[in-house]
Amino acid sequence: MKTTKKIKIGIGAVLIIILFLFFHYNLPRTAVVQISGTDIKRMDKAVDVITRCRGRENPWFS
């Protein structure tokens, strides 16, 4: 092989290694998380809102 071809292959290999190391360092790792605080109070019927607010001013049905 000629010397210039060896230099081109060496530079290419170095660039590939640098690119690999860059992505290995910057890409996110897998993290195990626990989701909490997502409970929602369920209100199925608007009738419940009306009956609970009876006798008071109702802001939804003014």
C-alpha positions as CSV (number, residue, x, y, z in Angstrom):
1,M,0.0,0.0,0.0
2,K,1.1,3.5,-0.6
3,T,1.7,5.8,2.3
4,T,-1.1,8.2,1.3
5,K,-3.6,5.4,1.4
6,K,-2.5,4.3,4.8
7,I,-2.8,7.9,6.1
8,K,-6.3,8.2,4.6
9,I,-7.4,4.9,6.3
10,G,-5.8,6.0,9.6
11,I,-7.6,9.4,9.5
12,G,-10.9,7.7,8.7
13,A,-10.5,5.3,11.6
14,V,-9.6,8.1,14.0
15,L,-12.7,10.1,12.9
16,I,-15.0,7.1,13.4
17,I,-13.6,6.5,16.9
18,I,-14.0,10.2,17.8
19,L,-17.6,10.1,16.5
20,F,-18.3,6.9,18.5
21,L,-16.9,8.4,21.7
22,F,-18.9,11.6,21.2
23,F,-22.2,9.7,20.8
24,H,-21.4,7.3,23.6
25,Y,-20.8,10.3,26.0
26,N,-23.8,12.4,24.9
27,L,-26.6,10.0,24.2
28,P,-28.9,9.4,27.2
29,R,-28.6,6.3,29.3
30,T,-31.6,4.3,30.4
31,A,-33.1,5.5,33.7
32,V,-35.7,3.7,35.8
33,V,-38.2,6.2,37.2
34,Q,-41.4,5.8,39.2
35,I,-44.3,8.1,38.2
36,S,-46.3,9.3,41.2
37,G,-48.9,12.0,42.0
38,T,-51.1,11.3,39.0
39,D,-54.3,10.4,40.9
40,I,-57.3,12.2,39.6
41,K,-60.6,12.6,41.4
42,R,-63.3,11.1,39.1
43,M,-66.6,13.0,38.7
44,D,-68.9,11.0,36.4
45,K,-72.1,13.1,36.5
46,A,-72.8,16.8,36.5
47,V,-75.7,16.0,38.8
48,D,-73.3,15.3,41.6
49,V,-71.9,18.8,41.2
50,I,-75.3,20.3,41.4
51,T,-76.4,18.4,44.5
52,R,-73.1,19.1,46.3
53,C,-73.4,22.8,45.6
54,R,-77.1,23.1,46.5
55,G,-77.6,25.9,49.1
56,R,-74.4,27.6,48.1
57,E,-73.5,29.8,45.1
58,N,-72.5,27.5,42.3
59,P,-69.7,29.0,40.1
60,W,-70.3,26.6,37.2
61,F,-74.0,27.2,36.7
62,S,-74.4,30.9,37.5
